[in-house]
Structure formats: C-alpha cells, structure tokens
Amino acid sequence: MQRNNTGTRRRRDKKAKPVDTDGSIASKDTDDMTLWQVFGNHPLVTVSKYIFLPYALYLSYFYLQLQHPEYLSKATGGIIQLRPAVGISDLRQLLIVGSPSTGTVQMQTTLQTTLHLEIGHETTDTAWNWVRDGTVSWFHGIRFLTDPTHKDKERLAKSFSAICDEDHMNMGFHPAAYREPVNKCSYRDKWSDCWRKECYLALIKEWGCATDDVDGAPDCEINFATTLHQVRNPMRSLESLVVKFCIGGLQGSVADSFLIYASALFPSHNFYEDSCIEAAGHFLVQYQNTMIEARKRGEIAGFYRIEDVSACNVAALAGLLDPNTTVYKPNSVYIANICDENNADSPARHVVERRENKVNADIVRLGWKDLRGGAHGSMKKTGDTQLEKLIRALFKALGYDESLELEVAPYVDPISHDDL
C-alpha cells in the first residue's frame, strides 16, 4: 500500500512543470514559441477574434453601405456602384403617420418586403438604419401639433421635461432613433444625461415643425417629399390601445408612460381624471383630429384606411410610380414593374394583411355602450355620451360606417362588480 502511494507521487512529479530559479513556472511551450505565436495566443487577442473583429466588420458594413458608399466605388474603380448616402438634410420619399394601434408596424413590414423599400418604424437615422426611403411612425406626428396650450412656453417646457426626464421606451420614442447624437452619446447606454439632452434637442427641432400655426416653430430638420396619414377603424384601434395600456383590465389603472405622453402631447385634456377607456379614447380622438387638421391645411398629402389598401396603393399615393416625383429614381422603375396591372399575383397588389404586432387577438371587443359614462370605472355621469359622440364623429371623418359597430355586443368585464 505504501509502495503504491510512492509510485503515484513519482508519476505526478514527472508531470510537474519545471521551476525557474526565481520560483516561477517555466513553460517549455512558451520558450519554443515565436513572438508572433505568443501574441496570437494571448487571451485578449483570442477574444478580439471572436468578438471585437466581427463587431468591427459589422460597423464597417453600415459605415460603407449607409454613410460612405463612395469609398467602395473608388476602391473598385467604379465597378461597384452603391446607392448614395442620405444625410440629415437630404430629402426622403415618404413619412407615414398613424396613431398607435393603427397597424404601422404591419405597413412598414409590407412596404419593406413587397416593394423592397428602405422604410423604418419610428426611426429616421439613416446613418445606422435602412431608412433612406422613409419612415412609418406615430411619434413623428408631433411635427403637426398645434395644441393652443403649447403657446405657453412654460407649458411646452413641461411637456418636453415629461418626455425627456425619464426613459419611456415602451412608447416607441428614443432620441437614438431620430438621428446620430450631436453629443456623441454611447449607444451602450439605454438612457443617460447625454441621451436626455439629445431628447430635448430632438423635440425642439421636431415639435410643430411642419405647421405654420405654431409661433416660432422651426423648420423640420428631416424632410419628406410626401406625408400620408394612415388610419384604422377607430373602435379596433381603441380596443388595441386598451389592451396595451390598461393595467388590470378595463377597470384597472392606465399605464404611467401612456398618461405622461398623452398629457405632454395634448395638455388641454386632463387624462388623469379619465377611466382607462376614456383616456385611450380621448388620446385617439386628439391624435387623429390633429392629423385631419394638418391634412386640411395641406401639410399632409392624403390619408388611407389600412383595411382597404395594398402596398401599391400606398406607393401611388407616395408618388413612387412616377419618375418625376420619385426621390431615388431607380425606385420608380422596379416598383412600377411590381405594381403593373398585368402582375396580378404580386403580393404588393393585395390588400395589406394583418399579421404583425397583433396585440388584441379578440381579448377586448367594445360596443358603443362601453364608451358611456359610468361604464368600466368611469367617474362621469352614468350614460354620459361625450366620448361616444367624439368617436362617432371620427368614424364619419375617416369614412367608416358606424352602424356596423352597433351590432357588436357590449364588452363584459369579467371583474366588473356590476355583473356579480
């Protein structure tokens, strides 16, 4: 037994590494390596191979494709010709504005996949995003804001502060999506003092910039050849907003971020006194009416109902089928071919399908009675029809048949005490 232990120790000693005179472990492998081999096997170099190098290549791809495509053209003697870069002040083709829950994600996806347009959702930063043709956005509707309360500079400052002092990413706006940060903020930080400053800068440049009705409003920094207003059946939009922002059911509380944004954009209405349905309904009415008024002033070229249009219909409204009104000329050539009447099987010619971002999968279904005072936590007088009248007026303004909604049975809240 003792002999075996001694043998084991001897075998282990044979595997032990030699020790230098200074007490350090000498590595025969290192001694036999060249300087380049030692450098190449260093942990930092190994990490760089698998992390930093791919990331550098990723950044280079965007840098060459979106910011400086001319470099690649010069390097190849003109053999490779990429699409020119689009800077902040360069004209883009299309801006589509639509209230949250009107299918903006679906429209952006449809225009990308069927017409191969570089269209972004809630982003206009052409340096790092494929948005050289335009943007679909609810938040860019702020360029048409004319709320009289905002003529009070102190009130406007409060609106800016409400949006910028905290991160509300779930509302779809972040200054990083607007353009490259002037203050060189780190994209690794979700929110910081630097991004807060960028937020203020973005709002100062964008708020009311497309309308002449706001005193002292700046010209828009980012401009589009055509702006369109996308709408959806108001009751369907309201139902989706309720699902998104009502916490704890219809009689629950309204999400703080929604109240902050709604109050900042439309301060003439007190959303904090509303039930959840009322807050969502008044926001929808205020937003849509703001876009309708902008269209009447000629600041928005037209509107369409998402239930009725195809990608080709939108392309026609945007001026993409006419070379004279197409900003990036090659677009009109291939889009005209995709949308040709003889190309009946083209997905771009079919009415847009509702596939993306389907928040309300029959979770909530509302009827007119659900909008009246006293219902679902409303503090208004029982039977009050103020919101109902506003939504009905919106149906009429947008060309929807409100009589169809009368056939919808009122929503029954499973936690309503009235039904127990």
C-alpha positions in Angstrom: 0.0 0.0 0.0 2.8 2.4 0.9 4.7 1.4 -2.3 1.7 2.3 -4.4 1.4 5.7 -2.9 5.1 6.4 -3.5 4.7 5.4 -7.1 1.8 7.6 -7.5 3.7 10.6 -6.2 6.6 9.8 -8.5 4.3 9.7 -11.5 2.8 13.0 -10.5 6.3 14.6 -10.1 7.1 13.6 -13.6 4.2 15.6 -14.9 5.1 18.7 -12.8 6.4 21.7 -14.7 10.0 22.8 -14.1 10.5 25.7 -11.8 12.9 28.6 -12.6 15.5 29.9 -10.1 13.2 32.8 -9.4 10.4 30.5 -8.3 8.2 31.0 -11.4 6.9 28.1 -13.5 8.8 27.8 -16.8 6.8 26.9 -19.8 8.6 24.8 -22.4 5.8 25.5 -24.9 6.2 29.3 -24.5 10.0 29.0 -24.9 9.5 27.2 -28.2 7.1 29.8 -29.5 7.9 32.7 -31.7 7.0 36.2 -30.6 4.1 36.2 -33.0 2.8 32.9 -31.7 2.9 34.2 -28.1 1.0 37.3 -29.2 -1.6 35.3 -31.2 -2.3 33.1 -28.2 -2.8 35.9 -25.8 -6.4 35.9 -24.2 -7.1 39.4 -25.4 -6.2 38.6 -28.9 -8.3 35.4 -28.8 -11.3 37.4 -27.5 -10.8 40.0 -30.3 -11.0 37.3 -32.9 -14.5 36.3 -31.9 -16.0 39.5 -30.5 -14.2 42.7 -31.5 -13.4 41.7 -35.0 -16.9 40.6 -36.0 -18.3 43.8 -34.3 -15.8 45.9 -36.3 -16.8 44.3 -39.5 -20.5 44.8 -38.6 -19.8 48.6 -38.1 -17.8 48.8 -41.2 -20.7 47.3 -43.2 -23.0 50.1 -42.1 -20.3 52.7 -42.5 -19.6 51.8 -46.1 -23.1 51.0 -47.2 -25.0 53.8 -45.5 -22.5 56.6 -44.7 -19.8 56.4 -47.3 -20.7 54.2 -50.2 -18.5 56.3 -52.5 -15.4 54.8 -50.8 -16.3 51.3 -52.1 -16.9 52.8 -55.6 -13.5 54.5 -55.7 -11.7 51.4 -54.3 -13.2 49.2 -57.1 -12.6 51.8 -59.9 -16.4 52.3 -60.2 -17.2 48.6 -60.8 -19.4 48.6 -57.6 -21.9 51.4 -57.5 -23.9 51.6 -54.3 -26.9 53.8 -53.5 -25.8 57.3 -52.4 -25.9 58.1 -48.7 -28.8 60.1 -47.3 -27.8 62.7 -44.8 -29.9 64.5 -42.3 -30.8 67.3 -44.6 -31.4 65.2 -47.7 -35.0 64.6 -48.8 -36.6 61.2 -48.2 -39.6 59.9 -50.1 -42.3 59.2 -47.5 -43.4 59.7 -44.0 -46.5 57.8 -42.8 -48.0 59.0 -39.6 -50.6 57.0 -37.7 -51.8 56.7 -34.1 -50.5 53.7 -32.1 -52.6 50.6 -32.8 -53.4 51.5 -36.4 -51.1 48.9 -38.0 -48.0 51.0 -38.5 -45.7 48.0 -37.9 -47.6 46.0 -40.5 -47.4 48.7 -43.1 -43.7 49.2 -42.6 -43.1 45.4 -42.9 -45.3 45.3 -46.0 -43.5 48.1 -47.8 -40.2 46.5 -47.0 -41.0 43.0 -48.1 -43.2 43.6 -51.1 -41.7 46.8 -52.6 -38.1 46.4 -51.2 -38.2 50.0 -49.9 -35.9 51.1 -47.1 -38.6 52.1 -44.7 -38.1 52.2 -40.9 -40.5 52.1 -38.0 -40.2 55.0 -35.5 -36.7 55.8 -36.8 -35.2 58.4 -39.2 -31.5 57.7 -38.5 -30.1 57.0 -42.0 -26.5 56.6 -40.7 -27.2 53.3 -38.9 -30.6 52.2 -40.2 -32.1 51.2 -43.6 -34.5 54.1 -43.7 -33.3 56.1 -46.8 -36.8 55.9 -48.4 -38.8 56.9 -45.3 -40.4 56.2 -42.0 -43.7 54.9 -40.6 -44.2 56.5 -37.2 -46.8 57.6 -34.7 -44.4 59.9 -32.8 -43.4 61.9 -35.8 -47.0 63.2 -35.7 -45.7 65.7 -33.2 -44.5 67.8 -36.2 -48.2 68.7 -36.7 -49.1 69.6 -33.1 -51.0 72.9 -32.7 -52.4 72.5 -29.2 -53.0 76.1 -28.1 -51.8 75.3 -24.6 -48.3 74.9 -26.0 -48.2 78.6 -27.0 -47.4 79.0 -23.3 -43.6 78.4 -23.3 -43.7 77.2 -19.7 -46.3 74.6 -20.6 -44.2 73.5 -23.6 -41.2 73.1 -21.4 -43.2 70.9 -19.0 -44.2 68.7 -22.0 -40.5 68.4 -23.0 -39.5 67.6 -19.5 -42.2 64.9 -19.0 -41.0 63.1 -22.1 -37.2 63.5 -21.7 -36.6 63.3 -17.9 -37.2 59.6 -17.8 -36.9 56.7 -20.2 -40.2 55.6 -21.7 -39.0 53.2 -24.4 -42.4 51.3 -24.4 -43.9 54.4 -26.1 -41.7 54.0 -29.2 -39.6 57.1 -28.9 -35.9 57.3 -28.2 -33.6 60.1 -29.5 -31.2 57.5 -30.8 -33.8 56.6 -33.4 -34.0 60.2 -34.6 -30.5 60.8 -35.9 -26.9 60.4 -34.8 -26.4 62.1 -31.4 -24.9 65.5 -31.6 -23.3 64.9 -28.1 -21.8 61.6 -29.1 -23.8 59.6 -26.6 -22.9 56.0 -26.1 -25.3 53.5 -27.8 -24.4 51.1 -25.0 -26.4 53.2 -22.5 -30.1 52.8 -22.6 -30.6 56.2 -21.0 -28.3 58.8 -19.6 -27.8 62.5 -19.1 -26.4 62.6 -22.6 -29.5 61.0 -24.1 -31.7 63.3 -22.1 -30.0 66.3 -23.8 -30.5 64.6 -27.2 -34.1 64.1 -26.4 -34.6 67.8 -25.7 -32.8 68.6 -29.0 -35.0 66.3 -31.0 -38.2 67.7 -29.6 -37.1 71.3 -30.1 -36.4 70.5 -33.8 -39.4 68.3 -34.4 -42.3 69.7 -32.3 -44.7 71.6 -34.6 -42.0 72.0 -37.3 -44.3 71.1 -40.2 -47.0 73.6 -39.4 -47.1 77.4 -39.6 -49.7 77.6 -36.8 -47.2 77.3 -34.1 -45.4 80.6 -33.3 -41.7 80.4 -33.6 -41.7 76.7 -34.8 -38.5 75.7 -36.5 -38.4 74.2 -40.0 -38.2 70.5 -39.9 -34.7 69.2 -39.8 -35.6 66.0 -41.6 -37.9 66.4 -44.6 -40.0 64.1 -46.7 -41.4 64.5 -50.3 -44.8 63.2 -49.2 -46.6 62.7 -45.9 -49.6 60.3 -45.6 -51.9 59.7 -42.7 -52.7 56.0 -42.0 -56.0 55.2 -40.2 -57.7 52.1 -38.9 -61.3 51.5 -37.7 -61.4 53.7 -34.6 -63.1 51.1 -32.5 -60.5 48.5 -33.4 -57.7 51.0 -32.6 -59.3 51.8 -29.3 -59.6 48.2 -28.3 -55.8 47.6 -29.0 -54.9 50.7 -27.0 -56.9 49.4 -24.1 -55.2 46.0 -24.2 -51.7 47.7 -24.4 -52.2 50.3 -21.7 -54.9 49.3 -19.3 -53.3 47.5 -16.3 -55.5 45.0 -14.6 -58.4 45.0 -17.1 -60.8 47.7 -18.2 -61.4 48.9 -14.7 -57.7 48.9 -13.9 -55.2 51.8 -14.0 -53.7 53.5 -17.0 -50.0 52.8 -17.7 -47.9 55.8 -16.4 -46.0 56.1 -19.6 -49.2 56.5 -21.6 -50.5 59.1 -19.3 -47.2 61.0 -19.4 -47.1 61.1 -23.2 -50.8 61.8 -23.7 -50.7 64.7 -21.3 -47.5 66.1 -22.8 -48.8 66.0 -26.3 -52.4 67.1 -25.6 -52.3 69.1 -22.4 -55.7 70.8 -22.9 -57.3 67.5 -21.8 -56.9 66.1 -18.3 -56.2 62.4 -18.9 -55.7 61.8 -15.2 -59.4 62.2 -14.5 -60.3 59.5 -17.1 -61.0 55.8 -16.8 -58.7 53.7 -18.9 -61.1 53.5 -21.9 -61.7 57.3 -21.7 -58.0 58.1 -21.6 -57.3 55.8 -24.6 -60.4 57.2 -26.4 -59.6 60.8 -25.9 -56.0 60.3 -26.9 -57.1 58.6 -30.1 -59.5 61.4 -30.9 -57.0 64.1 -30.2 -54.2 62.4 -32.3 -56.4 61.6 -35.3 -58.1 65.1 -35.3 -54.6 66.7 -35.2 -53.7 64.8 -38.4 -57.0 65.5 -40.0 -56.5 69.3 -39.4 -52.9 69.0 -40.8 -54.4 67.4 -44.0 -56.9 70.2 -44.3 -54.0 72.7 -44.1 -52.2 70.9 -46.8 -49.3 69.7 -44.6 -50.3 66.0 -45.1 -50.9 65.0 -48.7 -53.7 62.4 -48.0 -54.9 59.5 -45.9 -55.9 55.9 -46.4 -57.7 53.2 -44.4 -55.3 50.3 -43.9 -58.2 47.8 -44.3 -58.6 49.0 -47.9 -55.1 49.5 -49.4 -52.3 47.5 -50.9 -48.6 48.4 -50.9 -49.0 49.5 -54.5 -51.9 51.9 -53.5 -49.6 53.5 -50.9 -46.7 53.7 -53.4 -49.0 55.5 -55.8 -50.1 58.0 -53.1 -46.4 58.5 -52.2 -45.5 59.4 -55.8 -43.4 56.3 -56.3 -44.9 55.2 -59.6 -43.9 58.5 -61.3 -40.2 59.1 -62.1 -40.9 62.9 -61.7 -42.0 62.5 -58.1 -39.6 59.7 -57.0 -36.7 60.9 -54.9 -34.5 57.9 -55.6 -35.2 57.4 -59.3 -34.4 53.6 -59.5 -37.3 53.0 -57.1 -39.9 54.1 -59.7 -38.6 51.6 -62.3 -38.9 48.4 -60.3 -41.9 49.4 -58.3 -43.8 50.2 -61.5 -43.0 46.7 -62.6 -44.1 45.1 -59.3 -47.3 47.1 -59.3 -48.1 46.6 -63.0 -51.7 45.6 -63.6 -50.6 42.6 -65.5 -48.8 41.4 -62.5 -51.9 40.2 -60.7 -50.1 37.7 -58.4 -47.8 40.3 -56.9 -48.3 40.4 -53.1 -47.8 44.2 -53.3 -51.2 44.4 -55.2 -53.1 42.6 -52.5 -54.8 44.4 -49.5 -52.4 44.6 -46.6 -52.8 41.5 -44.3 -52.9 42.0 -40.6 -50.0 39.7 -39.4 -47.6 41.9 -37.4 -47.9 43.1 -33.8 -51.4 41.7 -33.3 -51.9 42.9 -29.7 -55.6 42.4 -29.4 -56.5 38.9 -30.5 -60.1 39.3 -29.5 -59.1 39.9 -25.9 -61.3 43.0 -25.8 -64.3 43.8 -28.0 -66.1 47.1 -27.4 -69.5 48.5 -28.3 -70.9 52.0 -28.1 -72.3 51.5 -24.6 -68.8 50.7 -23.3 -67.8 54.3 -24.1 -70.5 55.9 -22.0 -70.2 57.4 -18.5 -70.4 55.1 -15.6 -69.1 52.1 -17.5 -65.8 50.3 -16.7 -64.7 52.6 -13.9 -65.8 55.8 -15.5 -66.4 58.6 -13.0 -68.6 60.6 -15.4 -72.4 60.7 -15.0 -74.0 57.4 -15.9 -74.9 57.4 -19.6 -72.7 60.4 -20.5 -72.1 60.2 -24.3 -69.3 62.7 -24.7 -66.6 60.2 -25.7 -69.2 58.2 -27.8 -70.0 61.3 -29.8 -66.3 62.1 -30.4 -65.6 58.5 -31.6 -68.7 58.6 -33.9 -67.5 61.8 -35.4 -64.2 60.2 -36.0 -65.9 57.3 -37.8 -67.6 59.9 -40.1 -64.4 61.9 -40.7 -62.4 58.9 -41.7 -65.2 57.3 -43.8 -66.1 54.3 -41.6 -69.6 53.0 -41.3 -70.5 53.5 -37.7 -73.7 51.4 -38.0 -71.6 48.3 -38.2 -70.4 48.8 -34.7 -73.9 48.9 -33.3 -74.1 45.1 -34.0 -71.2 44.5 -31.6 -72.3 43.3 -28.2 -71.0 45.4 -25.3 -67.9 44.0 -23.7 -68.5 42.2 -20.4 -65.7 42.9 -18.0 -65.1 39.6 -16.1 -64.0 41.5 -12.9 -66.9 44.0 -13.0 -68.9 44.0 -9.7 -72.0 45.0 -11.6 -72.1 41.6 -13.2 -71.8 39.6 -10.0 
